[in-house]
C-alpha cells in the first residue's frame, strides 16, 4: 500500500492537500497534531498531519489480506493526536470525511463523486457515520485545546499572556517576540505581577511604533500638505480638523484646495468648513489648475490639499494622484487610513498609495473599534511613520498627534 502524509496549519488545510493529491477516493489512515520548531523551542507551531492512501490501494490490500477483524483484516488503525490507536473502517472515503469535518465550521462540503462509497449494508453505513462523528469531534477538540499546550519550556502564566496577545489580533510574530522578551527579562514569580507585565508590554509595543512630528511652518514659503487615501476614511474631515484646530494650524494663514471633483458632497463639505472658519478654498480639476492655485496662495503659511478617494486597485486614480503630487511638490503627504481596515488590505493600501517619500500615516476611526493589535505590525513593517490619530467626527476637536505610548496602552488594555 502506498501511504502519503500531508502536513498543514489546520486539519482542513491538510484534508484539502490530500484531496488535491489523491482525489475523492482518498482514505484517511490517521491524523495527529505535531509541533514544528519555533523560536527558543518553546513556541513551536502546532501543525496537523494526515496520513492517507487511496481506496484503490485499500481494496488491493483487502484482496491480499485474510478475512477477519484482526490486525490483518479489513479494519485499519487510525491515530488521532496522542490518544493512541483507534479502530476505523478502511472504507471511509474522503468525500464523507471532509463533509463531516467542514460541517463543524459551517463550510459547505463538496458532494461525493464517482470515487465515493458504493452502497452497502445499513449496518456498515451506520458504523461509518458513527466513526466519522468521532473524527469530527476529535478534530474540533484539537482545534480548540491543543493550540497552546505544546510549549514545554514556557510557564503557564506566559502561555496565557501569549494566548491573550494572539486574541487581540496581534500578529503571531509580534506576540512571540513580546513573550520571548518577557521570558528573558523576568523570573517566573514576576509573571503574575500584572502591573509589571502591563508596563513591560506597553514599553515594548511603543518601541515598535514610529511617529513623526509635523513639519515646521516656514516664513518665506507655505507649508504644503496633501491628503490622499481610499474613499470613506475621512480625508476631508481630517483636513478640516487640522485647518481649524488651534493646536495645529488654526492660528495660521491657511488655504484649502480640493481636487476631489468626483464627489459633489466632498466639495460641498469643504466649502461649508471654508465659510464657517473663514478660510479660502479653491476647486481644481487638473495639475495645471493646482499649480495656478498654489501660486495664488503664496502668501499663506499653510496650504492643505484634498484629493479624490478610491480603490488602491484603481490604476487610473493612482496615476492621477502621482501627477497631482508632482505639481504640488508637497512637504507632507498624509495617507489617511481607517484603523479598522483589515491588516492585509491596509498593507496593500500603504504599498499602493505610498507614492511620495514624504508620506506619513494618519489613522482614523479609533472610536469605532476595540481591537488595535493588528496595526502594530502593519505600522512597523510598512516603514511609514504615524502622524495623527482621530477619535471621532467632531471638528476640530477629535484629532491629535500620534503617540506610541497611547497606542500601546490601547493595545494592552484588551490583554488584561
C-alpha positions, 0 to 999 in steps of 0.5 A: 500500500502506498501511504502519503502524509500531508502536513498543514496549519489546520486539519482542513488545510491538510484534508484539502492537500490530500484531496488535491493529491489523491482525489475523492477516493482518498482514505484517511489512515490517521491524523495527529497534531505535531509541533514544528520548531519555533523560536527558543523551542518553546513556541513551536507551531502546532501543525496537523498531519494526515496520513492517507492512501487511496481506496484503490490501494485499500481494496488491493490490500483487502484482496491480499489480506485474510478475512477477519477483524484482526490486525490483518483484516479489513479494519485499519488503525487510525491515530488521532493526536496522542490518544493512541490507536483507534479502530476505523473502517478502511472504507471511509472515503474522503468525500464523507470525511471532509463533509463531516469535518467542514460541517463543524465550521459551517463550510459547505462540503463538496458532494461525493463523486464517482470515487465515493462509497458504493452502497452497502449494508445499513449496518456498515453505513451506520458504523461509518457515520458513527466513526466519522462523528468521532473524527469530527469531534476529535478534530474540533477538540484539537482545534480548540485545546491543543493550540497552546499546550505544546510549549514545554519550556514556557510557564503557564502564566506566559502561555496565557499572556501569549494566548491573550496577545494572539486574541487581540489580533496581534500578529503571531510574530509580534506576540512571540517576540513580546513573550520571548522578551518577557521570558528573558527579562523576568523570573517566573514569580514576576509573571503574575505581577500584572502591573509589571507585565502591563508596563513591560508590554506597553514599553515594548509595543511603543518601541515598535511604533514610529511617529513623526512630528509635523513639519515646521511652518516656514516664513518665506514659503507655505507649508504644503500638505496633501491628503490622499487615501481610499474613499470613506476614511475621512480625508476631508474631515481630517483636513478640516480638523487640522485647518481649524484646530488651534493646536495645529494650524488654526492660528495660521494663514491657511488655504484649502484646495480640493481636487476631489471633483468626483464627489459633489458632497466632498466639495460641498463639505469643504466649502461649508468648513471654508465659510464657517472658519473663514478660510479660502478654498479653491476647486481644481480639476487638473495639475495645471489648475493646482499649480495656478492655485498654489501660486495664488496662495503664496502668501499663506503659511499653510496650504492643505490639499484634498484629493479624490478617494478610491480603490488602491486597485484603481490604476487610473486614480493612482496615476492621477494622484502621482501627477497631482503630487508632482505639481504640488511638490508637497512637504507632507503627504498624509495617507489617511487610513481607517484603523479598522481596515483589515491588516492585509488590505491596509498593507496593500493600501500603504504599498499602493498609495505610498507614492511620495517619500514624504508620506506619513500615516494618519489613522482614523476611526479609533472610536469605532473599534476595540481591537488595535493589535493588528496595526502594530505590525502593519505600522512597523513593517510598512516603514511609514511613520504615524502622524495623527490619530482621530477619535471621532467626527467632531471638528476640530476637536477629535484629532491629535498627534500620534503617540506610541505610548497611547497606542500601546496602552490601547493595545494592552488594555484588551490583554488584561 
